[in-house]
Amino acid sequence: MSAQFGELPRRVVGIEVQDPIVTLFGEDWSLTLACPWFGVVNGRRLTWEDEGIQDSLWDLVGADLVMVENRKSVTTFSFTNGELVAAPDSDLDPWVLTLPSGMTVGRLP
């Protein structure tokens, strides 16, 4: 999947959390995780169930989204200082990546 995202890297300039939905965004792009996710940012492990995830995710502001890779039922979003792994558990809770060339929606296969 990463090959079709030639528009990367993309800089994170802000985040928005409406628990449990997380949106990272920048100029002309956004990533919304409306599904279970986990990851590591600046060496700190996080999950969508953590208290205060907005504070932890704030460390992604200023980082670049550099790669998107799909492996079976999970998709890894790699940043210059960590990664978030989307793990949809139903068709009702997708992730959505919007770039200038279009939108990609990931869900349970």
PyMOL commands that set and color helices and strands:
alter all, ss='L'
color gray80, all
select helices_A, chain A and resi 2-4+53-60
alter helices_A, ss='H'
color red, helices_A
select strands_A, chain A and resi 10-11+14-18+21-26+29-33+37-41+44-47+64-71+74-79+82-86+95-99+102-106
alter strands_A, ss='S'
color yellow, strands_A
deselect
rebuild
show_as cartoon
